[in-house]
Amino acid sequence: AGGQQLRSLLYNLRVYAFYILEGWDPATQTLVAQIGTGGPDHSSWLSCKKRRSEARKVYYISPTCRGSEVAGDTASALAAIALVLKAEEGATSAALQTRPATAALQIYNFGNNY
């Protein structure tokens, strides 16, 4: 069971990393910080399928709309994922490790600068 749990964990870490990476644009230094509005989203009893069709506000951080705490949390999550993949899979997933590690450094520097 431990082997399957580890495989599931690594899979979920990859999914989460790709989700974060979709929200980062290094060219414009823009990162998605939040999708939706907390109050209305959490008070809705609609099913996920119905909720997906609703317009939802997207909040970004950028050089003109700063959010170093969001950048720091995001960078540390990506760095941690890269380290776990490296420790558990070594060279097998080197390409998968590089992308989150590179983005982690970019996002860290972004948060440090803005």
N, C-alpha and C positions, 0 to 999 in steps of 0.2 A: 504493500500500500504506500510506503514511503516514496518509492520511485515514481509512482503515478502522481502523488501529491506534488513532488518536486517538478515534474513535467508540467503539471497544471499551473503551478506557481510561475514558472519561467514563461509559459505561454501568456498568462495574465499580465506579467510585467512587460512583455513585448507589446501586447495590445495597448496597455496604458501608455507606454513610451510613444507608440505611433500616434495615439490620440493627442498627446501633448505636442508632438512634432508637427502635426497638422495645423496647430494654432500658432506656430512660430514662423515668422517671415524675417530671416536675417537681412534681406536686402532693405527692407523698410524699418527694421528694428521694431516690429509690432508683434505683440503676444496677446492671444485671447486670454482674458483673465476670468471671465464668467459668461455663461450663457443663461439667459433667463433672469427673472427678478425673483428674489427669494420668497417674499410674502405670497404673491399670487401663485407661484409655482408650487409651493409647499402646501397651499390651502386647496389645491385642485384635486378632485377625486376622479378626474378623467383617466382613462387607460392610456398607456404610453402611445399606442397607435393613434388615438384621437389627439393627444397632446402634440405629437410630431407635426401635425398639420397647422398648428397655431403659430402665428408670428411670435418670435421670441427675441428680445433685445440681446445684443452681444456687446460686452464690455471689453475694451482693449486697453493695454498699456503701450505706450510709445514714447519717443523722446519729448513729445508735447503733452502727454498724459501719463505722468510717472507712476510707478508702482514697484518700488524696489523690494518690498516684502513679497509680493507675488513672484517677481523675477527670482528672488533668492530661493523661495520654496520650490519653484519649478526647476531651477537649475540643480538643486540638491536632489530632487526626485530623479531627474534624468541621470545624474552622476551615479547615484546609488544603483539604479537599474543597470547601467553599464558595468559597474563593478561586480554586481551579482552575476551577470551574464559571463563576464570574464572569469570569475572564480569557478563557476559551475560548468562552463562549456569551453573555456580556453579558446584556442584558435578556431574551433568549429563555427563559432558565431562572431568572428572578428569584425565582419562588415556590420552586423547588427549592433555591436558594441561601439563602433566608431561614430555612427550617426548620433546616438543620444549623448555620447561623451563630448562630441564637437558642439552640439547644440547647448549642452550644459555650460560649457565654457563661454559661448557666445551670450547666452542669457545671463549668466553671472556677470560678465563684463558690462552688459547693458544695464543691469540693475545697479551695479557699482557706479556707473557713469551718470545715470539718471535717477 
